[in-house]
Amino acid sequence: MPAVVEEAPREPILTLPVALTAYILLLAVIHLRVLLPPELENWTIDVFGFIPKRYDASLLNLQIPGGAGAKVWTFVTYSLLHANLTHLGFNVLWLLPFGSALARRFGAVRFFVFLAVTAAAGALAHLITHEHAVAPMIGASASVSGAMAAAIRFAFVRGSFLSFSRSDADTAAKVPALPLSRALRDGRVVGFLAVWFGVNIIFGVGAIGIDAETTSVAWQAHIGGFFAGLLLFALFDPVPRVRSDAADASSRDASDRV
């Protein structure tokens, strides 16, 4: 009589790590600011949103709430504010698979610092391309984009969360990453990059600039955060890098399975 071998149940890939859960709860609690009186809510956006005009030295008579301190903290605090529930929901939805893997891999401290760094990179990209803008930019999209870029450095490696033979969530998040040069030669990574840039440039789901007449998408901030996540990943990654020969084997195995 043939023996029956039972496989251990796999942990759901979207079980949220504590760091990501805490971050999402923080965004939700901060969003309760919409319950404030309109004047106070607008003041909050002015003080904590990212306003390029704040850095325009030629407009000395322009009084923007927050003072000199806001020139520093708004590089990060803007990413904790959202225009509405749809805006917040989109960012959380994009963050769930990629942020979950990254939080497991980095641990809480690295994860939060990484989100802050990519938010700042997104703000810098927005400042460079909108140096005289008065409309505050808010939204976590630059950080979300950075998390997605960092995650694709290991997402397609054998055993990881987007591979054909993934492991449980913790193991999948900690497979050795491919070197950037090799990752950029992987057709799946290149395809992901092409789709991501196309979606962001054409549709621009994410960080929103708010003013009295129009709402626009700050897609340049997305790209700034994305490039920061892609290029700075190795500085945060605690997992030893995959060797070149192992990377070759992984690529060949993945090709055989397509």
N, C-alpha and C positions, 0 to 999 in steps of 0.2 A: 504494500500500500504506500503510495508516494507521500512523502512528508510535505506538510504545508508550512511554508516559511512566511511568517507575518512581518511586514515592514513596520518599523516604528513610525507613528504618525508624525508628519512634519509640522513644525510650528507655522502658523499663518504668516506669510511674508509681510503683511501690513500691521502686525502687532506693534503698537507704538512704544518706542523707548521712552523713558521718563523725561529725558531732556527735551524731546520733541513735543511731548504732551504738555510740559510746562510752558514751552514757547507758544503753543497754540492757545493755551488758556490765558497767557499774558496778553496776546493779541485780542482775544475775546473780551477780557476785562477792560482793556484800554478802549475798546470800541464802545463801551457804555457811555463814553463822553458824548455821544449823540443825544443822550437824555438831558444834557445840560442846556440851560437857556442859550439861545442863538448867539448872543454877544460873547458869552463865555466859551462856547464851542469854537467860534471864529478866533478868539484870542488864543486858544489852545493850539489851533492849527498854525497860526502866525508864529507862535513861540517855538513849537516843536517841529513844524514842517520845514522842508528845505526850500529856501527862497534865494535864487541866484542874485537878485537885486541887493541882498544883504552885503554882498562883497564888492559892490560897485562904488569905488571911492569917489567917483565924480558926482554922486548924488548925496552930498553931505547933509542936506536938509530933510532927507526922507527918513521918517521915524518908523522903524519896524520893531514891534514888541520882541523882547528877548535880550536886547543889548548885545554886548560883545560876546557874552557866553554862548549865545545862540549860534554864533559863527562856528563854534566847535561842536556842541552837542547835536546840532541838527543834522550833521553828517550821518548820524546813526538813528536819532529819535524819529525822523520822518518815516522810517521803515516800520515803525510800530503803530502808525496811524493808517486808517482806511476810510475811504469815502462813504461806503455803505456795505451792507451785508454781502451783496454780490461780489464786490471788489475783494472783501475779506475771504469769501468762500472760494473764489478762483485761486487765490494765492495758497490757501490751505490745501486745496485739491491737488495742485501741482506739487506741493511740498511733501505730501504724504509718502509716496514711494521712495523718492530720492532723499528727502530729509531724514526719513526713518533709517535708511541704510547708512547715511553719513553720520547720524547721531550715534548709532551703534559702533561705528568704526572709530570715530574721534573721541567719544566720551563727552560728558556735559561741558566741561570748561573749553576744550578745543572747539566744540560745536558752536557755542555761543560767541566766542571770539571770532570764529570764521564768519558767522552771520554778520557780525558788526563790521568786519573788514570788507566784506563784499558789498554791504550796504554803503559804506564810505566810498568804495570804488564806483558804485552806481551814481552816487551824488556828485562825485568829481566829473564823471562823464557828462552828467546833466549840466553841471556848471560850465564846462567847456563849450557845450553846444547851445546853451541858453543863458549866456552871461548877463543879459539885461532883463530876464524874465521876473515879473512880480508875482506870478501865480505860484503858490506853494506846491511843491511836489510831495506826495505822501504815498505810502504803500510798500509792502515787503518784497516786491517783485525782483529787485536787484539781488537781494539775499537768496530768494528762491532760485533765481537764475544761476547764482553762484553755486548753490547746493547741487543743482542739476548738472552743471559742468563738472564739478568735482566728482560726482557719483559716476559719470560715464567713464572716468579714468579706470574704474574697476568693474563696472556694471556688466560688461559682456565677457569678462574672464570666466573660464570654466569654473562652475560652482557658485558664481555670484548671482545676484537677484534677477538679472535679465539674460542669463545664459540658458542654454537648453537643458542643463542638468544642475539646477541650483540645489543648494543645501538648505538647512534650516536658517532662519533669519539671521542669527548671530554669526554663524559660519559664513553665510553668503556675503555678509557685510565686511568680512575681514580677510578675503582672499587677497593675495599680493596684487598690486596695481601694475599695469603696463607702463613702461616709460612713455612720456608724452609723444616722443617722435614715433614710437611704434604704434601707440594708440591712434595717432592721426593717419596711419596707413591701414587701419582696420576699416573695412567697408561699412560695418554696422555703425561705428562711431562717426564716420564721415556722413553717412545717411542721416543719423540723428542730428548732427550739426546743421545739415542742409535744411531739414524740416524745421528745426528750432528757429533758425534765423529767418526762414520764410514766414513762419507763423507770427513771429514777433514784429517783423517789418510790415507785413500786410495787415494783420489783425491787431497786433499790439495788446494782448491781454495782460494787464498788470498794473504797474504804478501809474497813478493818475494825478494830473495837475489840475488844480481847482481854481477857478476865478468866477466872477459874477456872470459871465456870459457863456462860457464854454468849458467843456471837460475834454482833455486830450490825454493821449497815452505817451508817457515818457519812455519810449522804446530805447533811446540811447542809454538810459540808466540800466535797462535790462542787459544790454550788451556789455556795459562796463562791469556789472556784477558777474556776468557770465565769464568774461575773459579773466577777471580776477580769480574766480573759482577754479578755472581750468589751469591757470599758470601757477597759482599759489598753493594748490592742493598738496604738493610734495612737502611744503614747509609745515603743514599741519598733520600729515599722515603718520600715525605711529606704527603702521604695519610695514615690515621690511619689504623693499622693492623686489619684484620678480626678476630672476636672472634672465639674460638674453636667450639662453637655450631653452629655458622653461617657457618663456614667452612665445618662442617659435613653436614649441610643442602645443601650447594652448591654442595658438592661431590655427595650426594644422588640424587639431581635433575639432575646433569649431567649424572649419571649412568642411570637414568630412560630414558634419551633422546637418549642414544647411540643406 
